């Protein structure tokens, strides 16, 4: 039994048990990466989580749907792998805020998406998955007993057919280990951060490459695919351009004040739906939960075992790799997906994205009737 509040357009915001479990479904895609970024960079977990909490509530109520708010995974993967610095990742996120806001306000996302084929988007996802996997293995090797404990927890989740929450299960066990070291929870007001973690001095070619790689995932996964799922699951007519606008706005506001670059995501929407969310109540519950963690558990996160974080990143990498390969509707796109991913790891994701667009465009134009078909 729960509480339901009427909300515009004959909708409601429910606070029933299925909304609580739905909130957990989204946290599976958010908390592990956010904790890893906060643990391994100069960013404040408390500040980052407060922004995630605020925008969970804001966009859930604004769109009257259990919309996801997730970290930009390509930027997170690159900063965790130390391919870009924290300042470069934040500057890339701020630049993407400008680009996404412009794309959304001019309603030009449909035109942009025509030049980015599904195999290109999935290829960048596959590359991000490989980066997360390699980073996770490297971190896990630093403390094999703790890494072994994390693997055992993930194996239990897999054997009990709860593989979709395996990363969250490991995160919980790692939190217990960290809490045993800290010994208590304490109230701490999140520090007010300015733009001191980045400046125009961070502007480099690496910033552009990181932004381009993230843009591929954002356009394909966070805007277009999310728009489709909101219509399919919740009968909400939210255009991809509207989602681009909201992503641009929240990054322009949050990143200069200590937030990590954020986006929407079809994975988070699917996770919420699979775990029972049907209204924006799941967003309100999750948003409040993030703020509570930010206020009371910052010290626990600071003590979080890095080796267990490594296993979490490896799990997320494997899950993302599987998604990137199984989400294609055409089997002939697999080679391009894998090739873009490998180039992304060997060179960088930005170059892989650009090369992927060129190859995909050539294939679509000449592949079925010309020389590319014989390759």
C-alpha positions in Angstrom: 0.0 0.0 0.0 1.3 3.4 -0.9 0.5 7.0 -1.5 -0.6 8.6 -4.8 -0.7 12.3 -5.7 -2.6 13.5 -8.7 -0.4 15.2 -11.3 -1.1 17.1 -14.5 -2.6 15.4 -17.6 -4.6 13.0 -15.5 -1.3 11.4 -14.3 -0.1 10.7 -10.8 3.0 10.5 -8.8 3.0 7.3 -6.8 5.0 6.3 -3.8 4.2 2.6 -3.7 6.6 -0.2 -3.3 7.1 -0.7 -7.1 8.3 2.9 -7.4 10.9 2.2 -4.7 12.1 -0.9 -6.5 12.0 1.0 -9.8 14.4 3.6 -8.3 16.8 0.8 -7.5 16.7 -0.2 -11.2 18.1 3.2 -12.2 20.7 3.3 -9.5 22.3 0.2 -11.0 23.5 2.3 -13.9 24.4 5.4 -11.9 25.9 4.7 -8.5 28.8 2.4 -9.4 30.2 4.9 -12.0 29.5 7.9 -9.8 31.3 6.4 -6.8 34.2 5.3 -9.0 34.6 8.8 -10.4 34.4 10.4 -7.0 36.8 7.9 -5.5 39.4 8.2 -8.2 39.3 12.0 -9.0 39.2 15.3 -7.2 35.4 15.6 -7.6 33.3 15.7 -4.4 30.9 12.7 -4.2 28.5 14.8 -2.1 28.3 17.6 -4.6 28.0 15.2 -7.6 25.3 13.2 -5.9 23.3 16.3 -4.9 23.2 17.4 -8.6 22.1 13.9 -9.6 19.4 14.0 -6.9 18.2 17.4 -7.9 17.8 16.6 -11.6 16.2 13.2 -10.9 13.4 15.1 -9.2 13.3 18.0 -11.7 13.1 16.0 -14.9 10.9 13.3 -13.4 8.3 15.9 -12.5 8.8 18.0 -15.6 8.3 15.2 -18.0 5.8 13.3 -15.7 7.7 10.1 -16.3 10.4 8.0 -14.6 13.2 9.5 -16.8 16.8 8.6 -16.1 19.7 10.9 -15.2 23.0 9.2 -15.7 26.7 10.1 -15.8 28.1 10.6 -19.3 29.7 7.1 -19.6 32.2 7.9 -22.3 33.6 10.8 -20.3 33.5 8.8 -17.1 35.4 5.9 -18.8 38.1 8.2 -20.2 38.7 10.0 -16.9 38.8 6.7 -15.0 41.3 5.4 -17.5 43.3 8.6 -17.1 43.1 9.2 -20.8 41.8 12.7 -20.0 42.2 14.7 -16.9 39.3 15.6 -14.6 39.4 19.2 -15.9 39.4 18.1 -19.5 36.4 15.8 -18.9 34.5 18.6 -17.2 35.3 21.1 -19.9 34.1 18.5 -22.5 30.9 18.2 -20.5 30.4 21.9 -20.5 31.0 22.1 -24.2 28.5 19.3 -24.8 26.0 21.3 -22.7 26.2 24.2 -25.2 26.0 21.8 -28.2 23.1 19.9 -26.9 21.2 23.0 -25.9 21.7 24.4 -29.4 20.7 21.2 -31.1 17.6 20.8 -29.0 16.4 24.4 -29.3 16.9 24.4 -33.1 15.2 21.0 -33.3 18.0 19.7 -35.5 18.6 16.4 -33.8 16.8 14.5 -36.5 19.2 15.9 -39.1 22.3 15.2 -37.1 21.2 11.6 -36.4 21.0 10.8 -40.1 24.8 11.0 -40.3 25.3 8.7 -37.3 24.3 5.1 -38.0 23.3 2.7 -35.2 26.5 0.6 -35.7 28.5 3.8 -35.1 26.7 4.6 -31.8 27.0 0.9 -30.7 30.6 0.9 -31.7 31.4 3.8 -29.5 29.5 2.0 -26.7 31.6 -1.1 -27.3 34.8 1.0 -27.1 33.6 2.6 -23.8 32.9 -1.0 -22.6 36.4 -2.1 -23.4 37.9 1.0 -21.7 35.9 0.2 -18.5 36.8 -3.4 -18.6 40.5 -2.8 -19.0 40.5 -0.1 -16.3 38.5 -2.4 -14.0 41.0 -5.3 -14.4 43.9 -3.0 -13.7 42.3 -1.7 -10.5 41.2 -5.1 -9.4 44.7 -6.5 -9.7 45.9 -4.1 -6.9 44.2 -6.1 -4.1 43.4 -9.7 -5.2 41.6 -10.8 -2.0 39.1 -8.0 -2.1 38.7 -8.4 -5.9 38.1 -12.1 -5.3 35.4 -11.2 -2.8 33.7 -8.9 -5.3 33.9 -11.6 -8.0 32.3 -14.1 -5.6 29.4 -11.7 -4.9 28.9 -11.1 -8.6 28.9 -14.8 -9.2 26.2 -15.4 -6.6 24.1 -12.7 -8.3 24.6 -14.4 -11.6 23.7 -17.9 -10.2 20.5 -16.5 -8.7 19.6 -15.0 -12.0 20.1 -11.5 -10.7 22.9 -10.5 -13.1 21.3 -7.1 -13.8 22.0 -6.1 -10.1 25.4 -7.7 -9.8 27.2 -4.4 -9.9 24.9 -2.9 -7.3 25.4 -6.0 -5.1 29.2 -5.7 -5.3 28.8 -1.9 -4.6 26.8 -2.7 -1.4 29.3 -5.3 -0.1 32.1 -2.8 -0.8 30.2 -0.2 1.1 30.0 -2.5 4.0 33.7 -3.1 3.9 34.3 0.7 3.8 31.9 1.3 6.6 33.7 -1.3 8.8 36.8 0.8 8.3 35.2 4.2 9.0 32.9 2.9 11.8 30.2 5.5 11.6 28.1 7.8 9.5 28.3 11.6 10.0 26.4 14.6 8.7 28.5 16.6 6.3 27.3 19.6 4.3 28.4 19.3 0.7 31.1 22.0 -0.1 30.1 24.7 -2.5 32.4 24.2 -5.5 33.1 26.7 -8.2 34.7 26.1 -11.6 38.2 25.7 -10.0 38.6 22.1 -11.2 38.7 23.3 -14.8 39.4 26.3 -16.9 40.0 27.3 -20.5 43.6 26.2 -19.9 42.3 22.7 -20.0 41.2 23.1 -23.6 43.0 20.6 -25.7 42.5 18.3 -28.6 41.8 15.6 -26.0 38.8 17.6 -24.8 37.4 17.7 -28.4 38.0 14.0 -28.9 36.3 13.1 -25.6 33.3 15.4 -26.4 32.9 13.9 -29.9 32.9 10.4 -28.5 30.4 11.2 -25.9 28.2 13.0 -28.4 27.7 9.8 -30.3 26.4 8.0 -27.3 24.3 11.0 -26.2 22.5 11.4 -29.5 21.9 7.7 -30.0 21.3 6.4 -26.5 20.4 9.4 -24.3 18.1 11.2 -26.8 16.7 9.1 -29.6 16.5 5.7 -27.9 15.2 7.3 -24.6 12.5 9.1 -26.5 11.3 5.9 -28.0 11.2 4.1 -24.7 9.3 6.8 -22.9 6.6 6.4 -25.6 6.7 2.6 -25.5 6.7 2.1 -21.7 4.9 5.1 -20.3 2.9 6.6 -23.3 4.8 9.9 -22.9 5.4 12.0 -26.0 8.9 13.5 -25.3 10.9 14.3 -28.4 14.6 13.7 -28.7 15.1 17.4 -29.1 13.4 18.1 -25.8 15.7 15.6 -24.1 18.8 17.2 -25.8 17.6 20.6 -24.4 17.2 19.3 -20.9 20.6 17.6 -21.0 22.2 20.8 -22.2 20.6 22.9 -19.5 21.5 20.6 -16.6 25.2 20.4 -17.6 25.5 24.2 -18.1 24.1 24.6 -14.6 25.8 21.7 -12.7 29.2 21.3 -14.2 30.5 24.8 -13.2 29.3 24.1 -9.7 31.1 20.8 -9.1 28.8 18.3 -10.9 29.9 15.6 -13.2 28.5 15.7 -16.8 25.1 14.1 -17.0 22.7 12.8 -19.6 19.5 10.8 -19.9 19.7 7.2 -21.0 17.6 4.4 -22.4 19.4 1.9 -20.0 18.2 3.8 -17.0 14.6 4.1 -18.3 14.6 0.4 -19.1 16.0 -0.4 -15.6 13.3 1.6 -13.9 10.6 0.0 -15.9 11.9 -3.5 -15.4 12.0 -2.9 -11.6 8.5 -1.6 -11.4 8.6 2.2 -11.9 5.5 3.7 -13.6 5.5 7.3 -12.5 7.8 10.1 -11.5 7.6 8.9 -7.9 10.6 6.7 -8.6 12.6 9.8 -9.5 11.5 11.6 -6.4 12.5 8.6 -4.2 15.8 8.2 -5.9 16.6 11.9 -5.9 16.0 12.1 -2.2 18.0 9.0 -1.7 21.0 10.5 -3.5 20.9 13.6 -1.3 20.7 11.5 1.9 23.8 9.5 0.7 25.6 12.8 -0.1 24.9 14.2 3.4 25.7 11.1 5.5 28.0 8.7 3.6 30.8 10.8 2.0 33.4 9.4 4.5 32.4 5.9 3.6 32.9 6.5 -0.1 36.3 8.0 0.6 37.3 4.7 2.2 35.8 2.5 -0.6 38.1 -0.3 -1.7 39.5 0.5 -5.1 40.0 -3.1 -6.0 36.2 -3.8 -5.6 35.5 -0.7 -7.7 37.6 -2.3 -10.4 35.4 -5.4 -10.4 32.3 -3.1 -10.6 33.8 -1.3 -13.6 34.6 -4.6 -15.3 31.0 -5.8 -14.7 29.6 -2.6 -16.2 32.0 -2.9 -19.1 30.8 -6.5 -19.8 27.2 -5.5 -19.6 27.7 -2.5 -21.9 29.6 -4.6 -24.4 26.7 -7.1 -24.5 24.2 -4.3 -24.9 26.1 -2.7 -27.8 26.2 -6.0 -29.7 22.7 -7.3 -29.0 20.9 -4.0 -29.7 21.6 -4.0 -33.4 18.8 -4.9 -35.7 21.2 -5.9 -38.6 23.8 -8.5 -38.1 26.0 -7.1 -40.8 26.8 -4.2 -38.4 28.7 -6.3 -35.9 32.1 -6.0 -37.7 31.8 -2.2 -37.7 30.8 -2.2 -34.0 33.8 -4.3 -33.0 36.2 -2.4 -35.3 35.1 1.0 -33.9 35.5 -0.3 -30.3 39.0 -1.7 -30.9 40.1 1.6 -32.7 38.6 3.5 -29.7 40.8 1.6 -27.3 43.9 1.5 -29.5 43.8 5.1 -30.6 40.9 7.1 -29.0 37.2 7.1 -29.1 36.9 10.4 -30.9 38.9 9.2 -33.9 37.0 5.9 -33.9 33.7 7.8 -34.0 34.8 9.9 -37.0 36.2 7.0 -38.9 33.1 5.0 -38.1 30.8 7.7 -39.6 32.8 7.7 -42.8 32.8 3.9 -43.1 29.1 3.7 -42.3 28.2 6.4 -44.8 30.2 4.7 -47.5 28.6 1.4 -46.7 25.1 2.8 -46.9 25.8 4.5 -50.1 27.9 2.0 -52.0 28.1 -1.2 -49.9 25.1 -3.0 -51.3 26.0 -2.5 -54.9 29.6 -1.8 -55.1 33.1 -2.5 -54.0 32.5 -2.4 -50.3 30.3 -5.5 -50.4 33.3 -7.5 -51.5 35.4 -6.5 -48.6 
